[in-house]
Amino acid sequence: MCCSERLPGVPQPVGMQALDQAEGPTALQREVPLPPSPSPPSETAQKPPPRDARSPSFAVRSSLCLLAASQFLLGPSAWLAVGTWDVPNLLLVSLSVVLITTLVWHLLRTPAEPPSPLPPEDRRQSVSRQPSFTYSEWMEEKVEDDFLDLDPVPETPVFDCVMDIKLEADPASLTVKAMGLQERRGSNVSLTLDMCTPGCNEEGFGYLMSPREESAREYLLSASRVLLAEELHEKALDPFLLQAEFFEIPMNFVDPKEYNIPGLVRKNRYKTILPNPHSRVCLTSPDPDDPLSSYINANYIRGYGGEEKVYIATQGPIVSTVGDFWRMVWQEHTPIIVMITNIEEMNEKCTEYWPEEQVVYDGVEITVRKVIHTEDYRLRLIALRSGTEERGLKHYWFTSWPDQKTPDRAPPLLHLVQEVEEAAQQEGPRCAPIVVHCSAGIGRTGCFIATSICCQQLRHQGVVDILKTTCQLRQDRGGMIQTCEQYQFVHHVMSLYEKQLSRQSPE
């Protein structure tokens, strides 16, 4: 009996019904090779697509195949039960079903051909890039540039990030060879940002400056741009010129490896902002064998005309260095402290190191005599006593510097600089160093000291050289005037001061 004939009274198997309803050989084609229409993603399965790119769900197709095979086998079993089929025919049908199932299974498991790899140019363009420079709000024209374009060369070179490569060398011929540890340590070419101190030559260790350090040192010693009144006003309004000039100045940060003092991390607010060794303040200590007891994150800063030790730039004290801070103030006979930070700005910026009334640190008694409140700062008159000696101290706390940005107005800082200069003149011609600090002791601190020096230069010479002043500050303490916006702000303050001098001078 032909297996395609239907028996009366016996249910038609599911697999047979599907084959009968199909038209000829096209039924198998629709069953196996044709890709199904895309179906919406299942709520329970959010896995990546299987290896077979022609089927949306490999597991579903396999299950349907096994179901059809089982239905096909159940049909002959039922017929055999009623005595219609004999054993040889049943074995033949079963063998055919196994072969067909194996063929379908093999076709479903055939992996799709992997996509051809992108050509080098397309792969290079497909990599997303983050812009290496974030333009501030006064750089609106640059925002329209396409950062995915890899061809243009940056217009403003960053001094510290340029590799020392000879001009006659062919870039295409440059190769990298394996080097030993000692050879790498002695190499003059480094692929990392060099933060070592230019000019810090410690004879005991035989330190030799690399070409990059020597170039940075020469720039800090020789860079200058003297500005007349009109040039100062024009330059203060040219952010592009100021940006290019600022990024040419080496930061002159200190490599933390230069300090090999156990426990030093407890005395630094920021682990990467360290005092330059040649100008740092050393505290007197009863134990000369304990270098940590004489350490404080502070540097002597030269003033107008290169006068030595006019200022001391330091970090905002932390809880573990409050005693060291007052030791330094007493040791250096400091008459004035200028604080340009809040106690907290997003997080702690400085510990409140002064008392409400009286406190004693390391044998120094600090007493607040009077507090004067103004619009832009608070002035505390403090008395210091150690043994039988007593001194006076003025503490200026500038509160008009906004959080996380530069001030919108120049007069408050200029007024503070003038007040501090008048207070220093009252101390006599040989005033002890003025302590200036913010949080890290480089950004706002650098703005205040640079403004003070440039005001004296403009008053005595009629010209100003902000570039040279900034380089002088960074020789003494790395990173002074920390951002381009601060550098531009100093130019605005000096432009305002020049206009004040012009109005005061007789016609």
C-alpha positions in Angstrom: 0.0 0.0 0.0 1.3 3.4 -0.8 2.1 5.4 2.2 0.4 8.5 0.6 -3.1 6.8 0.7 -5.3 7.9 3.6 -7.0 5.3 5.8 -10.6 5.9 6.8 -11.2 6.3 10.5 -7.5 6.9 11.3 -6.4 10.5 12.2 -4.2 12.2 9.7 -0.7 12.9 11.2 0.4 16.5 11.4 3.5 15.9 9.2 1.4 14.2 6.5 -1.2 17.0 6.5 1.5 19.5 5.9 2.9 17.6 3.0 -0.5 16.9 1.4 -1.5 20.6 1.6 1.8 21.7 -0.1 2.1 21.7 -3.9 4.8 19.3 -5.1 8.5 19.8 -4.3 8.1 23.5 -3.3 6.8 22.4 0.1 10.2 21.2 1.1 11.8 24.3 -0.3 9.6 26.5 2.0 10.2 24.1 4.9 14.0 24.2 4.7 16.0 26.8 2.8 13.8 29.8 2.5 14.4 32.4 5.3 11.3 33.1 7.4 9.9 36.6 7.7 11.4 38.6 10.6 9.4 38.2 13.8 9.3 40.7 16.7 11.8 39.9 19.5 10.7 37.6 22.2 10.1 39.0 25.7 11.9 36.1 27.4 14.9 35.8 25.1 17.1 38.8 24.4 20.2 36.9 23.4 22.4 37.7 20.4 21.5 36.1 17.0 22.7 32.5 16.5 25.4 31.4 14.1 22.9 30.8 11.3 22.2 34.3 9.8 19.3 33.0 7.7 17.1 32.0 10.7 15.9 34.4 13.4 15.9 31.5 16.0 17.9 28.4 15.5 16.3 26.6 18.5 12.8 27.2 17.2 13.5 25.8 13.8 15.2 22.7 15.3 12.2 22.1 17.6 9.8 22.3 14.6 11.9 19.8 12.7 11.9 17.3 15.5 8.1 17.8 16.1 7.4 17.0 12.4 9.6 14.0 12.5 7.9 12.7 15.7 4.5 13.2 14.1 5.6 11.3 11.0 6.7 8.4 13.2 3.6 8.4 15.3 1.4 8.0 12.3 2.9 4.7 11.1 2.9 3.4 14.7 -0.8 4.0 14.9 -1.4 2.3 11.6 0.7 -0.7 12.7 -1.4 -1.0 15.8 -4.5 -1.6 13.7 -2.7 -4.1 11.5 -2.4 -2.0 8.3 1.4 -1.8 8.1 3.9 -4.5 8.2 7.4 -4.3 9.8 9.6 -4.0 6.6 7.6 -1.0 5.4 7.7 0.6 8.8 11.5 0.3 8.9 11.9 1.7 5.4 9.7 4.8 6.3 11.7 5.2 9.6 15.0 5.2 7.8 13.8 7.8 5.3 12.6 10.0 8.1 16.0 9.8 9.8 17.9 10.7 6.6 15.6 13.6 5.9 15.9 14.9 9.5 19.7 14.6 9.3 19.8 16.5 6.0 17.5 19.3 7.4 19.6 19.5 10.6 22.8 19.8 8.6 21.4 22.6 6.5 20.2 24.5 9.6 23.6 24.2 11.3 25.6 25.5 8.3 27.1 28.7 9.5 26.8 31.8 7.5 29.9 33.2 5.8 31.6 35.8 8.0 31.4 39.4 6.8 34.5 40.5 4.8 36.8 42.6 6.9 36.7 46.4 6.4 39.6 47.8 4.3 42.2 49.6 6.4 40.8 53.1 5.5 37.2 52.2 6.4 38.3 50.6 9.7 40.3 53.6 10.6 37.3 55.9 10.0 35.0 53.6 11.9 36.9 54.1 15.2 35.2 56.8 17.3 37.5 59.5 18.7 37.2 61.8 21.7 38.4 65.3 21.0 41.8 65.8 22.8 40.9 69.4 23.6 37.7 70.8 25.1 37.0 74.3 23.9 35.6 76.8 26.3 32.6 78.9 25.7 34.7 81.7 24.2 35.8 79.3 21.5 32.5 78.9 19.7 33.9 78.9 16.2 36.0 75.8 16.9 33.0 73.8 18.0 31.8 73.5 14.5 35.0 71.6 13.4 34.6 67.9 12.6 36.6 66.0 15.3 36.3 62.8 13.2 38.6 64.3 10.6 42.0 62.9 11.2 44.0 64.9 8.6 44.3 68.4 10.0 47.2 69.1 12.4 46.4 70.9 15.7 47.1 74.6 15.3 48.3 75.0 18.9 51.3 72.8 19.9 51.4 71.6 23.5 55.0 72.1 24.6 55.3 69.3 27.0 53.7 66.7 24.8 56.1 66.9 21.8 58.6 64.0 21.3 62.2 64.9 20.9 62.8 63.8 17.2 65.5 65.1 15.0 64.3 67.3 12.2 66.3 65.4 9.5 64.8 62.0 10.5 62.3 60.5 8.2 59.1 59.6 10.1 58.4 56.7 7.8 61.8 55.1 8.7 61.4 55.4 12.4 61.3 52.0 14.2 61.0 50.8 17.7 63.4 48.2 19.1 63.4 46.3 22.3 65.5 47.9 25.1 66.6 46.8 28.5 65.5 48.4 31.6 68.7 50.4 32.1 68.7 51.6 28.5 65.1 52.7 28.8 65.8 54.6 32.0 68.7 56.4 30.3 67.0 57.2 27.1 66.4 60.8 26.1 63.2 60.0 24.2 60.2 59.1 26.3 56.7 58.2 25.2 55.2 59.4 28.6 54.5 63.0 29.6 57.7 64.3 31.2 56.8 66.1 34.5 60.4 66.3 35.9 61.7 69.6 37.2 63.8 71.5 34.6 66.9 72.9 36.2 66.8 70.6 39.3 70.3 69.2 39.1 71.3 67.3 42.2 75.0 66.7 42.0 74.9 63.8 44.5 72.8 61.7 42.1 74.5 62.8 38.9 71.2 64.0 37.4 71.3 64.9 33.7 68.5 66.8 32.0 67.0 65.4 28.9 66.8 67.6 25.8 63.1 68.2 26.5 63.9 69.4 30.1 66.7 71.5 28.8 64.4 73.1 26.2 61.7 73.8 28.8 64.2 75.3 31.1 65.5 77.6 28.4 62.0 78.7 27.5 61.2 79.5 31.2 64.4 81.6 31.4 64.1 83.5 28.2 60.4 83.8 27.2 59.2 87.5 27.3 56.6 89.7 25.7 56.6 93.3 26.8 53.2 95.0 26.4 52.5 98.6 26.1 49.1 100.0 27.3 47.3 99.6 23.9 48.8 96.2 23.3 47.7 95.0 26.7 44.1 96.1 26.1 44.0 94.4 22.7 45.6 91.2 23.9 43.2 90.9 26.8 40.4 90.7 24.3 42.0 88.1 22.1 41.4 84.7 23.6 42.9 82.8 20.7 46.2 84.5 21.0 46.2 84.0 24.8 45.4 80.3 24.4 48.2 79.8 22.0 50.7 81.6 24.2 49.5 79.8 27.4 50.0 76.3 26.0 53.5 77.1 24.9 54.6 77.7 28.6 56.0 74.5 30.2 54.1 73.6 33.4 57.4 72.5 35.2 55.6 70.0 37.5 57.6 67.8 39.8 58.0 64.0 39.3 56.8 62.3 42.5 59.8 60.0 42.2 62.1 62.9 43.1 60.9 62.6 46.7 61.9 59.4 48.5 60.5 60.3 51.9 58.4 57.6 53.7 55.0 58.8 54.7 55.1 61.9 52.5 51.6 61.1 51.1 50.1 62.1 54.5 51.4 65.7 54.0 50.2 66.4 50.5 46.6 67.4 49.6 47.1 66.3 46.0 49.6 63.5 45.3 50.7 65.1 41.9 51.1 68.7 43.2 54.5 68.7 44.9 56.9 71.6 45.7 59.9 72.1 43.4 62.9 70.9 45.4 65.3 73.8 44.7 62.9 76.5 46.2 60.8 74.5 48.7 60.5 75.7 52.3 62.2 73.5 54.9 61.0 73.6 58.4 63.4 73.5 61.3 63.2 70.2 63.0 64.8 68.9 66.3 65.5 65.6 64.5 67.7 66.1 61.5 67.5 62.4 60.6 63.7 62.7 60.1 63.1 64.4 56.7 59.3 64.1 57.1 59.3 66.4 60.1 60.9 69.2 58.0 58.7 68.8 55.0 55.8 71.1 54.0 54.3 71.6 50.6 55.4 75.2 50.0 57.8 77.1 47.9 59.5 80.5 48.1 58.4 82.7 45.2 60.4 85.6 43.8 58.8 89.0 43.5 59.1 92.1 41.2 62.6 92.4 39.8 63.6 88.9 40.9 63.7 89.8 44.6 64.1 86.6 46.6 61.5 85.2 49.0 58.8 87.8 48.6 56.0 85.3 48.7 55.4 81.7 49.9 53.0 79.7 47.8 51.6 76.7 49.6 48.7 74.3 49.5 45.6 74.7 51.7 46.4 73.0 55.0 44.9 69.5 55.7 44.2 68.2 59.2 47.6 66.5 59.5 49.5 69.7 58.4 47.8 72.5 60.4 50.6 72.4 63.0 53.3 72.5 60.2 51.5 75.4 58.6 51.7 77.5 61.8 55.3 76.4 62.4 56.1 77.8 59.0 54.3 81.1 59.7 56.3 81.5 62.9 59.6 80.4 61.4 59.4 82.8 58.4 58.0 85.8 60.5 55.1 86.0 58.1 53.1 89.2 58.6 50.3 88.5 56.1 48.3 85.4 55.0 46.1 85.5 51.8 43.6 82.7 51.5 41.8 82.4 48.1 39.5 79.4 48.5 36.4 78.4 50.4 36.4 75.6 52.9 34.4 73.4 50.6 33.7 73.6 46.9 32.1 70.3 45.8 34.5 68.7 48.3 36.9 69.9 51.0 39.4 72.5 49.7 41.0 73.7 52.9 40.8 72.9 56.6 39.7 75.7 58.9 43.1 76.1 60.5 42.5 79.3 62.5 40.6 79.3 65.8 37.4 81.1 66.8 39.3 82.6 69.7 42.5 80.9 70.7 44.4 77.7 70.1 48.0 76.4 70.5 50.0 74.5 67.8 53.5 73.2 68.5 54.2 75.8 71.1 52.7 78.7 69.1 49.7 80.4 70.6 47.2 81.8 68.0 44.6 84.3 69.2 42.0 86.0 67.0 41.7 89.6 68.2 39.3 91.0 65.6 37.3 90.1 62.5 36.5 92.7 59.8 33.9 91.8 57.2 33.9 93.4 53.7 32.0 92.7 50.5 34.8 90.6 49.0 37.0 89.3 51.9 37.2 88.9 55.6 40.2 90.3 57.6 41.3 88.7 60.8 43.7 90.4 63.1 45.7 87.6 64.8 48.2 87.7 67.6 51.0 85.0 67.7 53.0 84.2 70.8 55.8 81.7 71.5 57.4 82.0 74.8 57.9 85.7 75.5 57.8 86.9 71.9 54.6 88.2 70.4 53.8 89.2 66.8 50.9 90.5 64.8 49.4 88.8 61.7 46.8 89.8 59.2 44.7 87.0 57.6 42.8 88.0 54.4 40.2 85.4 53.4 39.0 86.3 49.8 35.5 84.9 49.3 34.5 86.4 46.0 36.2 83.7 43.8 33.3 81.5 42.5 33.4 77.7 42.6 34.9 75.8 39.7 35.6 78.9 37.5 37.3 82.2 37.2 35.6 85.4 38.5 33.3 87.3 36.2 34.6 90.7 37.5 38.2 91.8 37.8 37.9 94.7 40.5 37.5 92.4 43.6 40.9 90.7 43.0 42.6 93.9 42.1 41.3 95.6 45.2 42.6 92.7 47.3 46.0 93.0 45.8 46.2 96.7 46.5 45.1 96.2 50.1 47.8 93.5 50.7 50.5 95.8 49.1 49.5 98.6 51.5 49.7 96.3 54.5 53.1 95.0 53.3 54.5 98.5 53.0 53.5 99.2 56.6 55.8 96.4 57.7 58.8 98.2 56.3 61.1 97.9 53.3 62.3 94.3 54.2 58.9 92.7 54.7 59.0 88.9 55.5 57.4 86.5 53.0 53.7 86.8 52.4 52.0 83.4 52.6 49.4 82.9 49.7 47.4 79.7 49.4 44.3 78.3 47.7 43.6 74.6 47.6 46.5 73.2 45.6 48.6 76.4 45.8 49.1 76.9 42.1 46.0 78.2 40.3 44.4 81.1 42.2 47.6 81.5 44.2 49.4 82.1 40.9 46.8 84.6 39.7 47.2 86.7 42.9 51.0 86.7 42.9 51.2 87.4 39.1 48.8 90.3 39.5 50.8 91.7 42.4 54.1 91.5 40.5 52.7 92.9 37.3 51.0 95.8 39.1 54.4 96.9 40.5 56.0 96.6 37.0 53.3 98.6 35.3 53.5 101.2 38.0 57.3 101.6 37.8 58.0 100.9 34.2 54.8 101.8 32.3 54.8 98.4 30.6 54.0 94.8 31.7 55.3 91.4 30.8 52.8 88.8 31.9 54.4 86.0 30.0 57.8 86.5 31.7 56.1 86.8 35.1 54.3 83.5 34.6 57.5 81.8 33.5 59.3 83.1 36.6 56.5 81.8 38.8 56.6 78.3 37.3 60.4 78.2 37.8 59.8 78.5 41.5 56.6 76.4 41.7 55.3 74.2 38.9 51.8 74.8 37.5 51.4 78.4 38.7 48.4 80.0 36.8 46.9 76.6 36.2 44.4 77.2 33.3 44.1 79.2 30.2 41.0 81.0 31.6 43.1 82.1 34.6 45.8 83.4 32.3 43.2 85.4 30.4 41.8 86.7 33.7 45.2 88.1 34.8 45.3 90.0 31.5 41.8 91.5 32.2 42.9 92.6 35.7 46.0 94.2 34.4 44.1 96.0 31.6 41.7 97.4 34.3 44.7 98.5 36.4 46.3 100.3 33.5 43.1 102.2 32.9 43.0 103.2 36.6 46.6 104.5 36.3 45.8 106.4 33.2 42.9 108.2 34.9 45.1 109.0 37.9 48.1 110.4 36.0 47.9 114.1 35.1 47.4 115.1 31.4 
